[in-house]
Amino acid sequence: MSLTRSRSLLAVALVLIAGAMAGLASGRASAEALLLVEADSGKVLHAENATYPWYPASVTKLMTSYTTLRAVRDGRITLDSLFTVSANAAAQSPTKMGFPIGTQVTADNAIKMLMVKSANDMAVLLAEGVSGSIENFAAEMNRNANALGMTQTNYVNPNGLPADEQITSARDLAILTRALIREFPEYDYYWHLPGIKLGKRVVRNYNTLLGRYPGADGMKTGFICAAGFNLVATATRDGRRLIAVVLGAPSAAVRAEQAARLLEQGFASAPLSWLTPSLGLVNSLTPVDASPPDLHEEMCGPHRKRPASEEEEQEANNPGDSTTAMFLSSLKPQAKNGSVLQQDATLGEPVVVFTGPARGPGATRLADAKSGKPDKRGGIVRAGLTPALTPANSPVATANMPWTSPSPAALAANPPAELASPAQATVPLPRARPRVPAVTADKPPSQ
């Protein structure tokens, strides 16, 4: 074969390989939904598949928190209200706190465990405590979603565990995130807690943008096999807050990197925003009428060396299993590849959580939350609101205050709060969408 002919064949082969790789890349992109929105204005800065229906997984817990905080605002419960772990709550699949039946937890501590640990049992505890049952709470979640204009969303449970009828979209999640930011600014610390500490047990937040991306200040991760790796992330620089939504990423590391790149794109374009073509407001995005994609085979199929899980990055940071750590670290974007995430996280101290009644009079009351000052009466310093967030003033370094143990006298002076009577929601669940293939997992899905 002549040298010229060999070169020609090689050139053709390279073209075919490049085309195949491009096809794979486009296929990967089509399996994800990406959205970037300004929190204040609702202006859409970037959108890909943003109105395609998706299984929310644990980002469902943003609506669980929203519905709970509305109940606090309406005076139906307080953050000190004690809720009891039922048999139903204890039976939830991991990830969960695993408290025994009968354990009592305040609404405040349950929200912290919900947002950091993504505890499925705490989601049910809040649902039953606020509305009396999962069904009533789901109806209330749907009523709130409808009021916010989340026209593509339907809830059947408060934690996002697999259910064919549990559906949302990147568009709707951005609408919900804006509502949380705008309606409950006094509770903003819930969205960027670096971790929780229960006795000697410490759990870091699954949102790995915290402490690794300058200005990151929220919000929630999620994973089930059918949905892939989901993330709603927020960050603030120079008083400008952005919301990035990533749905269907192939790993926790890629999810974080994609969100960071979206945010970086938004902040970098600020000086030239007047040149950026307008994509309209997030509420104006046109929904797509379709069934959600089922990514179970891609995420949890036999081709993977080990089933995907929400704890990927946390496990990689605990090198007890060197094989696992090596495999997971290979998924992490490296700085030399142009990652916009810092390799080493700079996190504040985890917030102490506990079971039982609130420690010290007023320990979780709104006045202390606003001030962020020590509660001298009970010897408690509560995590308070952060100052203005800038890259030089990382929220994760200021989101938490030190904690001290209350005295026995302080505990005796603060008997358990009365359990508020659950309000019975009567709004019926919206009609379920056409059924898609059952969502299953090779192991109980982690959130």
C-alpha positions in Angstrom: 0.0 0.0 0.0 1.4 3.4 -1.0 2.3 6.0 1.6 -0.2 8.4 0.1 -3.0 5.9 0.3 -2.1 5.0 3.9 -2.2 8.7 4.9 -5.6 9.0 3.2 -7.0 6.1 5.1 -5.6 7.4 8.4 -7.2 10.8 7.8 -10.6 9.1 7.1 -10.2 7.1 10.2 -9.4 10.1 12.3 -12.5 11.9 10.9 -14.7 9.0 11.7 -13.3 8.7 15.3 -13.8 12.5 15.8 -17.4 12.2 14.5 -18.1 9.3 16.9 -16.7 11.2 19.8 -18.7 14.2 18.9 -21.8 12.1 18.8 -21.1 10.7 22.2 -20.6 14.2 23.6 -23.8 15.4 22.1 -25.6 12.3 23.5 -24.2 13.1 26.9 -25.3 16.7 26.7 -28.8 15.7 25.6 -29.1 13.6 28.8 -28.6 16.7 31.0 -30.5 19.8 31.8 -28.7 23.0 32.6 -30.0 26.4 33.7 -28.5 29.7 35.0 -30.7 32.4 36.4 -30.3 35.7 38.2 -31.9 35.4 41.6 -33.2 38.9 41.9 -34.6 39.5 38.4 -35.3 35.9 37.3 -33.4 36.6 34.0 -32.3 33.5 32.2 -28.6 33.6 31.4 -28.2 30.0 30.0 -30.6 27.2 29.3 -30.3 23.7 28.0 -33.2 21.3 28.3 -34.4 23.6 31.1 -38.1 22.8 30.6 -37.7 19.0 30.1 -39.4 17.0 32.9 -37.0 15.3 35.3 -37.1 13.2 38.5 -36.0 15.6 41.2 -34.5 13.1 43.7 -33.4 14.9 46.9 -33.7 18.4 45.5 -37.3 17.7 46.4 -36.2 18.6 49.9 -36.1 22.3 48.9 -39.9 22.2 48.7 -40.0 20.2 51.9 -38.1 23.1 53.6 -40.2 25.7 51.8 -43.4 24.1 53.0 -42.1 23.8 56.6 -40.9 27.4 56.7 -44.3 28.6 55.5 -45.8 26.7 58.4 -43.5 28.5 60.7 -44.3 31.8 59.1 -48.0 31.1 59.4 -47.7 30.3 63.1 -48.8 26.6 62.7 -45.5 25.4 64.2 -42.2 26.9 65.5 -38.6 25.9 64.9 -38.7 24.6 68.5 -41.7 22.3 67.8 -40.9 18.7 68.7 -41.8 16.1 66.2 -41.6 12.3 66.8 -39.9 9.7 64.6 -42.7 7.4 63.5 -42.5 3.8 62.2 -43.0 5.2 58.7 -40.1 7.7 59.1 -37.8 5.1 60.6 -38.5 2.7 57.7 -37.3 5.1 55.0 -34.5 4.1 52.7 -31.0 5.5 53.2 -29.7 8.2 53.3 -31.2 8.8 56.8 -30.2 9.6 60.4 -31.5 6.2 61.6 -33.1 7.4 64.8 -35.2 4.8 66.7 -39.0 5.1 66.7 -40.1 7.6 69.3 -37.1 9.8 69.1 -38.0 13.5 69.2 -36.4 16.1 67.0 -37.1 19.9 66.7 -38.1 21.3 63.4 -34.9 23.3 63.4 -32.6 20.3 63.8 -34.6 18.3 61.3 -34.2 21.0 58.7 -30.4 21.0 59.3 -30.2 17.2 59.0 -32.4 17.4 55.9 -30.2 20.0 54.1 -26.8 18.6 55.1 -27.3 14.8 55.4 -30.3 14.7 53.0 -31.9 12.5 55.6 -35.0 10.8 54.2 -36.4 10.0 57.7 -36.2 13.7 58.7 -38.2 14.6 55.6 -41.0 12.3 56.7 -40.7 13.5 60.3 -41.3 17.1 59.0 -44.1 16.1 56.7 -46.0 14.2 59.5 -45.3 17.0 62.0 -46.5 19.8 59.8 -49.4 18.2 58.0 -50.2 15.0 59.8 -49.3 12.6 57.0 -47.1 12.3 53.9 -50.2 12.5 51.7 -51.4 15.7 53.3 -47.9 17.2 53.1 -47.5 16.3 49.5 -50.8 18.0 48.8 -49.5 21.1 50.5 -46.3 20.9 48.6 -48.3 20.8 45.3 -50.4 23.7 46.4 -47.3 25.7 47.0 -45.8 24.6 43.7 -48.9 25.7 41.9 -49.0 29.1 43.6 -45.3 29.7 42.6 -46.0 28.8 38.9 -44.1 25.5 39.0 -46.4 24.1 36.3 -44.2 21.0 35.5 -43.9 19.8 39.1 -45.8 17.1 41.0 -44.9 15.7 44.4 -46.0 12.5 46.1 -43.4 12.3 48.9 -41.2 14.8 50.8 -37.8 13.2 50.2 -37.5 12.5 46.5 -37.2 8.7 46.8 -38.1 7.0 43.5 -41.7 7.5 42.4 -43.0 7.7 38.8 -45.2 10.7 39.6 -42.5 12.7 41.4 -41.6 15.2 38.6 -40.1 18.6 38.2 -37.8 20.5 35.8 -34.8 22.8 35.9 -37.2 25.7 35.3 -39.4 24.9 38.2 -36.5 24.3 40.5 -35.1 27.8 39.7 -38.5 29.3 40.4 -38.6 27.5 43.8 -35.1 28.6 44.7 -35.9 32.2 43.9 -38.9 31.9 46.3 -36.8 30.5 49.1 -34.3 33.3 48.7 -36.9 36.1 48.4 -39.4 34.9 51.0 -37.2 33.6 53.7 -33.9 35.6 53.8 -33.7 35.2 57.6 -33.2 31.4 57.1 -30.5 31.7 54.5 -28.0 29.9 56.7 -29.9 26.6 56.2 -28.7 26.5 52.6 -25.0 26.6 53.2 -24.2 24.8 56.4 -20.8 23.2 55.9 -21.8 20.2 58.0 -23.6 18.8 61.1 -22.2 17.2 64.2 -24.3 14.8 66.3 -22.2 13.6 69.2 -19.0 12.4 67.7 -20.6 11.9 64.3 -19.8 14.5 61.7 -21.4 14.7 58.2 -20.2 17.2 55.6 -22.6 18.9 53.2 -22.9 16.9 49.9 -22.8 20.2 48.0 -19.1 20.3 47.3 -19.2 23.8 45.9 -19.3 25.1 49.4 -15.8 26.0 50.4 -14.4 25.3 46.9 -16.2 27.9 44.8 -15.8 31.6 45.9 -19.2 33.0 46.9 -21.0 29.6 47.0 -24.0 29.8 49.4 -26.4 27.0 48.6 -28.4 24.9 48.1 -29.2 21.1 47.6 -28.0 18.0 45.9 -29.9 14.9 44.8 -29.4 11.5 43.3 -31.4 8.5 42.3 -30.5 6.1 39.5 -33.3 7.3 37.2 -32.4 11.0 37.6 -28.6 11.0 37.7 -26.8 13.5 39.8 -28.8 16.7 40.4 -27.8 20.0 42.0 -29.3 23.4 42.7 -26.4 25.7 43.5 -26.3 29.4 44.4 -23.5 31.9 44.7 -23.1 35.6 45.4 -20.5 38.1 44.3 -20.6 41.8 44.7 -24.2 41.6 45.8 -25.3 39.7 42.7 -26.7 36.2 43.4 -27.0 33.5 40.7 -28.8 30.2 40.6 -27.4 27.2 38.7 -29.4 24.0 38.1 -27.8 20.8 36.9 -29.9 17.7 36.3 -28.6 14.3 35.1 -24.9 14.7 35.6 -22.9 11.4 35.4 -21.2 11.9 38.8 -21.1 14.1 41.9 -17.8 15.6 40.8 -19.1 16.4 37.3 -22.2 17.8 38.8 -20.2 20.3 40.9 -17.9 21.3 38.1 -20.8 22.0 35.7 -22.6 24.1 38.3 -19.4 26.0 39.0 -18.8 26.7 35.3 -22.3 27.9 34.8 -21.9 30.3 37.8 -18.5 31.4 36.6 -19.9 32.1 33.1 -22.6 34.3 34.7 -20.3 36.3 36.9 -17.8 36.8 34.1 -20.4 38.1 31.7 -21.7 40.7 34.1 -19.7 43.7 32.7 -21.0 42.8 29.2 -24.5 41.7 30.1 -26.0 44.4 27.9 -24.5 42.5 24.9 -25.9 39.1 26.0 -29.0 38.0 24.0 -32.0 38.0 26.3 -33.5 34.5 27.0 -36.4 36.0 28.9 -37.5 35.3 32.5 -37.4 31.9 34.0 -41.2 31.8 34.5 -41.7 32.5 30.8 -39.8 29.4 29.6 -42.0 27.1 27.7 -42.5 23.7 29.3 -41.9 20.5 27.2 -44.7 18.0 27.3 -42.9 14.7 27.7 -42.0 11.9 30.2 -38.8 12.3 32.2 -35.8 10.4 31.0 -34.9 7.3 32.9 -31.1 7.2 33.4 -31.1 4.0 35.5 -29.1 1.9 33.1 -26.5 4.7 32.6 -26.1 5.5 36.2 -26.5 2.2 37.9 -26.2 -0.4 35.2 -23.8 -3.4 35.2 -21.1 -1.4 33.2 -20.3 0.6 36.3 -17.6 -0.8 38.5 -19.7 0.1 41.5 -23.2 1.6 41.8 -23.4 5.4 41.7 -24.3 7.1 45.0 -24.7 10.5 46.5 -21.8 9.9 48.8 -19.2 9.6 46.0 -17.1 12.6 46.9 -17.5 12.1 50.7 -16.2 8.5 50.3 -13.3 9.6 48.2 -12.3 12.0 50.9 -12.2 9.1 53.4 -9.3 6.9 52.0 -10.1 3.9 54.1 -10.9 2.0 51.0 -8.0 2.8 48.7 -9.6 1.2 45.6 -12.8 3.2 46.1 -10.8 6.4 46.7 -8.7 5.8 43.6 -11.7 5.2 41.4 -13.7 8.1 42.7 -10.7 10.5 42.6 -10.5 9.7 38.9 -13.9 11.2 38.5 -12.9 14.5 40.1 -12.0 17.4 37.8 -8.4 18.4 38.4 -7.1 21.9 38.5 -4.7 21.2 35.6 -7.7 20.5 33.4 -9.0 24.0 34.0 -11.4 23.3 36.9 -12.9 26.4 38.4 -13.2 24.6 41.8 -10.5 24.7 44.4 -9.0 21.3 45.1 -9.1 21.8 48.9 -12.3 22.8 50.6 -12.2 25.6 53.2 -15.1 24.9 55.4 -16.2 26.2 58.7 -17.0 24.1 61.7 -20.1 21.8 61.5 -23.2 22.9 63.3 -24.1 20.9 66.4 -27.5 19.1 66.1 -29.2 17.0 68.7 -32.4 15.1 69.5 -34.9 16.3 72.1 -36.1 19.8 72.9 -34.3 23.0 72.0 -31.4 23.7 74.3 -31.9 26.9 76.3 -34.7 29.4 76.1 -35.1 30.9 72.7 -32.1 28.9 71.3 -33.8 28.5 67.9 -36.0 31.6 67.9 -36.0 34.0 65.0 -34.6 36.9 67.0 -31.4 35.0 67.7 -31.3 33.7 64.1 -31.3 37.3 62.8 -28.7 38.6 65.3 -26.3 35.6 65.1 -25.3 36.6 68.7 -24.8 34.3 71.7 -27.9 33.3 73.6 -26.6 34.1 77.1 -29.6 32.5 78.7 -28.9 29.0 77.6 -25.2 29.2 76.8 -25.9 28.6 73.1 -24.6 30.5 70.1 -26.8 29.9 67.1 -25.7 29.9 63.5 -26.7 33.3 62.2 -27.0 35.1 58.9 -23.9 35.7 56.9 -22.6 39.1 56.0 -22.5 40.3 52.4 -21.1 37.4 50.3 -18.0 38.0 48.1 -15.2 35.8 46.9 -13.0 37.2 49.6 -15.7 36.6 52.3 -16.6 33.0 51.8 -20.0 32.2 53.3 -18.9 28.8 54.5 -16.3 30.4 56.7 -18.9 32.7 58.4 -22.1 30.6 58.2 -21.6 29.1 61.7 -20.8 30.3 65.1 -19.1 28.2 67.9 -21.4 26.2 70.1 -21.2 25.6 73.9 -23.1 23.0 75.9 -26.0 24.2 77.9 -26.0 23.8 81.7 -28.4 21.3 83.4 -30.2 24.3 84.9 -30.8 25.8 81.4 -32.2 22.5 80.2 -34.5 22.2 83.2 -35.7 25.8 82.6 -36.7 24.9 79.1 -39.2 22.0 79.1 -40.1 20.4 75.7 -42.0 22.6 73.4 -45.7 21.7 72.9 -46.2 19.8 69.7 -48.3 22.0 67.3 -51.4 20.4 66.1 -50.9 19.4 62.5 -52.9 21.4 60.0 -54.9 19.1 57.7 -54.4 20.0 54.1 -57.3 19.1 51.9 -56.0 20.0 48.5 -56.1 16.9 46.3 -53.0 15.7 44.5 -52.7 16.8 40.9 -53.4 14.1 38.3 -50.4 11.9 37.8 -48.6 12.0 34.5 -48.5 9.0 32.2 -46.6 6.2 33.9 -43.1 5.5 32.8 -41.1 2.4 33.5 -40.7 1.7 37.2 -37.7 3.4 38.8 -35.7 0.8 40.6 -32.2 0.7 42.0 -29.6 -2.0 42.5 -29.4 -0.9 46.1 -31.4 1.5 48.3 -30.8 4.9 46.6 -28.7 7.4 48.5 -29.8 11.0 48.4 
